[in-house]
Amino acid sequence: MKKFLALVVLFLMPVAALAQTPPTSYKLPDMNFDMWCQETMHYSPHRCDQRLPRDNKKFVKYRSIVEHFELLRLKNRRAEEERTQAIMHNHSLDNPGNNVPTLPGSAGTIPNPH
């Protein structure tokens, strides 16, 4: 029921907002009318072969919605990867030379015990 309600809400969203072209730096999955028609909508192969205008219109709307949310997911994943990289790259354990304690009279070097 939740999925159905979510789809109804999404279909009511302005189509113009969903029709934005995604940046080329994101690889969105290719969507196929025949696969959508038979596997998602469970229409007969005969009806899918006809590619009725109303079915095509439904497919275009469905593809727009899926691409919209896939693009959001990819953007969030990239942002998370960038945050993780920034944290790991700037972590003090990765650059111990920057945090070497200095003793009075030393030049920031640790004497070799051997």
Backbone as CSV, one residue per row, in Angstrom:
resi,resn,N_x,N_y,N_z,CA_x,CA_y,CA_z,C_x,C_y,C_z
1,MET,0.816,-1.183,0.000,0.000,0.000,0.000,0.863,1.250,0.000
2,LYS,1.975,1.220,0.755,2.870,2.371,0.822,3.486,2.653,-0.546
3,LYS,3.867,1.582,-1.259,4.462,1.761,-2.584,3.448,2.385,-3.538
4,PHE,2.217,1.919,-3.462,1.178,2.455,-4.334,0.948,3.931,-4.035
5,LEU,0.879,4.281,-2.762,0.670,5.669,-2.371,1.841,6.534,-2.830
6,ALA,3.049,6.021,-2.685,4.223,6.770,-3.128,4.189,6.996,-4.636
7,LEU,3.793,5.981,-5.389,3.707,6.141,-6.836,2.632,7.144,-7.228
8,VAL,1.522,7.146,-6.520,0.458,8.112,-6.810,0.963,9.527,-6.570
9,VAL,1.652,9.727,-5.467,2.196,11.048,-5.166,3.200,11.462,-6.230
10,LEU,4.037,10.533,-6.638,5.045,10.849,-7.641,4.423,11.199,-8.984
11,PHE,3.337,10.523,-9.338,2.680,10.819,-10.601,2.025,12.195,-10.575
12,LEU,1.715,12.674,-9.401,1.088,13.985,-9.294,2.106,15.123,-9.326
13,MET,3.375,14.798,-9.187,4.427,15.816,-9.253,4.476,16.386,-10.664
14,PRO,4.862,17.648,-10.788,4.946,18.239,-12.130,5.937,17.482,-13.008
15,VAL,5.503,17.180,-14.203,6.339,16.433,-15.141,7.569,17.240,-15.524
16,ALA,7.440,18.539,-15.592,8.579,19.386,-15.970,9.737,19.226,-14.998
17,ALA,9.427,19.078,-13.726,10.488,18.913,-12.736,11.191,17.579,-12.907
18,LEU,10.468,16.564,-13.370,11.058,15.246,-13.545,11.765,15.089,-14.879
19,ALA,11.469,15.978,-15.817,11.991,15.831,-17.167,13.361,16.470,-17.347
20,GLN,13.994,16.883,-16.274,15.313,17.487,-16.382,16.305,16.435,-16.861
21,THR,17.180,16.840,-17.750,18.159,15.882,-18.255,19.276,15.722,-17.236
22,PRO,19.664,14.491,-16.960,20.707,14.261,-15.970,22.079,14.621,-16.523
23,PRO,23.013,14.989,-15.646,24.371,15.267,-16.108,24.977,14.017,-16.734
24,THR,25.852,14.221,-17.682,26.454,13.087,-18.379,27.442,12.335,-17.502
25,SER,27.840,12.910,-16.371,28.805,12.227,-15.516,28.179,11.095,-14.705
26,TYR,26.867,10.982,-14.722,26.196,9.898,-14.018,25.698,8.881,-15.034
27,LYS,25.948,7.619,-14.765,25.511,6.553,-15.662,24.194,6.008,-15.147
28,LEU,23.120,6.367,-15.842,21.799,5.874,-15.476,21.522,4.584,-16.233
29,PRO,20.784,3.671,-15.612,20.477,2.410,-16.306,19.577,2.659,-17.510
30,ASP,19.796,1.894,-18.552,18.938,1.981,-19.730,17.621,1.289,-19.419
31,MET,16.543,1.926,-19.828,15.234,1.332,-19.612,14.648,0.945,-20.951
32,ASN,13.986,-0.186,-20.974,13.461,-0.760,-22.191,11.945,-0.875,-22.075
33,PHE,11.229,-0.365,-23.075,9.769,-0.405,-23.052,9.255,-1.831,-22.921
34,ASP,9.800,-2.747,-23.688,9.304,-4.125,-23.674,9.471,-4.783,-22.306
35,MET,10.608,-4.558,-21.683,10.839,-5.136,-20.349,9.868,-4.523,-19.342
36,TRP,9.713,-3.195,-19.396,8.780,-2.522,-18.497,7.364,-3.050,-18.717
37,CYS,6.971,-3.161,-19.971,5.618,-3.568,-20.329,5.300,-4.970,-19.801
38,GLN,6.211,-5.892,-19.993,5.938,-7.280,-19.613,6.254,-7.568,-18.147
39,GLU,7.358,-7.046,-17.640,7.790,-7.417,-16.295,7.239,-6.506,-15.204
40,THR,7.097,-5.227,-15.500,6.583,-4.310,-14.489,5.067,-4.227,-14.535
41,MET,4.533,-4.058,-15.733,3.082,-3.901,-15.874,2.358,-5.234,-16.068
42,HIS,3.092,-6.266,-16.397,2.524,-7.605,-16.607,1.467,-7.634,-17.722
43,TYR,1.724,-6.823,-18.751,0.842,-6.854,-19.918,1.240,-8.038,-20.797
44,SER,0.316,-8.434,-21.650,0.592,-9.563,-22.551,1.629,-9.142,-23.602
45,PRO,2.416,-10.092,-24.108,3.380,-9.770,-25.154,2.712,-9.134,-26.384
46,HIS,1.503,-9.577,-26.687,0.782,-9.019,-27.836,0.521,-7.516,-27.628
47,ARG,0.063,-7.159,-26.445,-0.198,-5.744,-26.169,1.098,-4.953,-26.174
48,CYS,2.155,-5.509,-25.626,3.439,-4.802,-25.601,3.970,-4.583,-27.010
49,ASP,3.777,-5.547,-27.872,4.218,-5.399,-29.265,3.468,-4.287,-29.982
50,GLN,2.242,-4.035,-29.575,1.460,-2.968,-30.197,1.978,-1.581,-29.812
51,ARG,2.566,-1.470,-28.656,3.095,-0.206,-28.118,2.065,0.915,-28.291
52,LEU,0.985,0.747,-27.597,-0.108,1.702,-27.655,0.336,3.068,-27.128
53,PRO,-0.186,4.146,-27.675,0.215,5.486,-27.223,0.033,5.696,-25.718
54,ARG,-1.060,5.183,-25.161,-1.268,5.353,-23.715,-0.228,4.562,-22.908
55,ASP,0.172,3.389,-23.402,1.209,2.617,-22.723,2.560,3.315,-22.835
56,ASN,2.831,3.858,-23.992,4.093,4.568,-24.185,4.161,5.790,-23.269
57,LYS,3.042,6.482,-23.130,2.990,7.650,-22.252,3.260,7.242,-20.800
58,LYS,2.669,6.126,-20.367,2.914,5.612,-19.018,4.384,5.258,-18.832
59,PHE,4.964,4.631,-19.864,6.372,4.239,-19.780,7.271,5.460,-19.654
60,VAL,7.019,6.492,-20.434,7.843,7.704,-20.388,7.770,8.341,-19.005
61,LYS,6.575,8.384,-18.434,6.405,8.958,-17.098,7.136,8.096,-16.055
62,TYR,6.978,6.785,-16.163,7.650,5.866,-15.237,9.170,6.020,-15.332
63,ARG,9.682,6.068,-16.556,11.129,6.208,-16.750,11.629,7.519,-16.157
64,SER,10.877,8.600,-16.326,11.270,9.888,-15.759,11.379,9.825,-14.249
65,ILE,10.413,9.165,-13.630,10.422,9.044,-12.169,11.613,8.206,-11.705
66,VAL,11.817,7.080,-12.355,12.938,6.208,-11.970,14.265,6.927,-12.168
67,GLU,14.437,7.612,-13.283,15.681,8.342,-13.538,15.892,9.446,-12.516
68,HIS,14.805,10.121,-12.129,14.908,11.187,-11.131,15.475,10.641,-9.820
69,PHE,14.893,9.548,-9.333,15.343,9.008,-8.063,16.690,8.300,-8.175
70,GLU,16.971,7.714,-9.306,18.284,7.100,-9.512,19.364,8.182,-9.521
71,LEU,19.072,9.306,-10.133,20.016,10.419,-10.156,20.264,10.934,-8.740
72,LEU,19.212,11.065,-7.949,19.385,11.477,-6.549,20.249,10.481,-5.787
73,ARG,19.987,9.197,-6.015,20.772,8.159,-5.333,22.240,8.229,-5.713
74,LEU,22.512,8.418,-7.001,23.898,8.504,-7.464,24.596,9.755,-6.934
75,LYS,23.877,10.871,-6.894,24.460,12.103,-6.339,24.783,11.927,-4.862
76,ASN,23.861,11.312,-4.123,24.101,11.072,-2.697,25.279,10.135,-2.485
77,ARG,25.377,9.101,-3.315,26.501,8.170,-3.194,27.824,8.881,-3.467
78,ARG,27.856,9.717,-4.512,29.087,10.437,-4.836,29.462,11.400,-3.716
79,ALA,28.481,12.097,-3.164,28.755,13.027,-2.067,29.291,12.280,-0.849
80,GLU,28.701,11.115,-0.559,29.172,10.310,0.570,30.608,9.822,0.330
81,GLU,30.905,9.398,-0.887,32.265,8.964,-1.206,33.251,10.117,-1.066
82,GLU,32.843,11.310,-1.483,33.723,12.481,-1.357,33.945,12.842,0.106
83,ARG,32.896,12.756,0.926,33.055,13.027,2.363,33.989,12.000,2.998
84,THR,33.792,10.744,2.661,34.642,9.691,3.212,36.092,9.906,2.793
85,GLN,36.302,10.235,1.525,37.658,10.485,1.034,38.282,11.666,1.757
86,ALA,37.511,12.731,1.957,38.043,13.911,2.639,38.417,13.582,4.078
87,ILE,37.579,12.798,4.743,37.869,12.435,6.129,39.098,11.538,6.191
88,MET,39.152,10.532,5.339,40.286,9.605,5.368,41.575,10.270,4.909
89,HIS,41.486,11.148,3.929,42.676,11.803,3.393,43.254,12.810,4.384
90,ASN,42.403,13.481,5.122,42.850,14.531,6.032,43.048,14.036,7.458
91,HIS,42.899,12.745,7.668,43.037,12.189,9.005,44.488,12.263,9.450
92,SER,44.709,12.615,10.727,46.071,12.806,11.227,46.875,11.506,11.241
93,LEU,46.241,10.337,11.340,46.985,9.084,11.341,47.571,8.783,9.967
94,ASP,46.959,9.338,8.919,47.487,9.130,7.580,48.718,9.985,7.315
95,ASN,48.898,11.045,8.077,50.025,11.963,7.903,50.720,12.163,9.247
96,PRO,51.373,11.129,9.777,51.953,11.244,11.120,53.071,12.263,11.195
97,GLY,53.694,12.592,10.080,54.775,13.570,10.094,54.304,14.946,10.491
98,ASN,53.069,15.224,10.319,52.538,16.531,10.675,52.320,16.674,12.175
99,ASN,52.260,15.565,12.886,51.930,15.611,14.309,53.029,15.002,15.175
100,VAL,54.253,15.023,14.703,55.356,14.465,15.479,55.634,15.390,16.653
101,PRO,55.588,14.865,17.877,55.867,15.727,19.027,57.336,16.138,19.036
102,THR,57.567,17.344,19.414,58.957,17.828,19.471,59.353,18.008,20.921
103,LEU,60.593,17.708,21.204,61.154,17.902,22.536,61.968,19.184,22.522
104,PRO,62.062,19.828,23.647,62.902,21.042,23.666,64.314,20.709,23.216
105,GLY,64.836,21.498,22.318,66.186,21.295,21.816,66.265,20.341,20.646
106,SER,65.160,19.730,20.258,65.203,18.824,19.116,64.579,19.520,17.908
107,ALA,64.858,19.018,16.763,64.351,19.615,15.524,63.134,18.845,15.035
108,GLY,62.389,18.271,15.930,61.200,17.542,15.527,61.491,16.132,15.077
109,THR,62.669,15.610,15.413,63.015,14.251,15.020,62.985,13.361,16.262
110,ILE,62.740,12.117,16.048,62.731,11.146,17.130,64.042,10.373,17.020
111,PRO,64.807,10.350,18.088,66.114,9.672,18.024,65.949,8.178,17.763
112,ASN,66.868,7.630,16.995,66.885,6.200,16.700,67.535,5.497,17.881
113,PRO,66.857,4.527,18.511,67.423,3.872,19.683,68.585,2.941,19.357
114,HIS,68.870,2.649,18.119,69.949,1.713,17.778,71.194,2.427,17.430
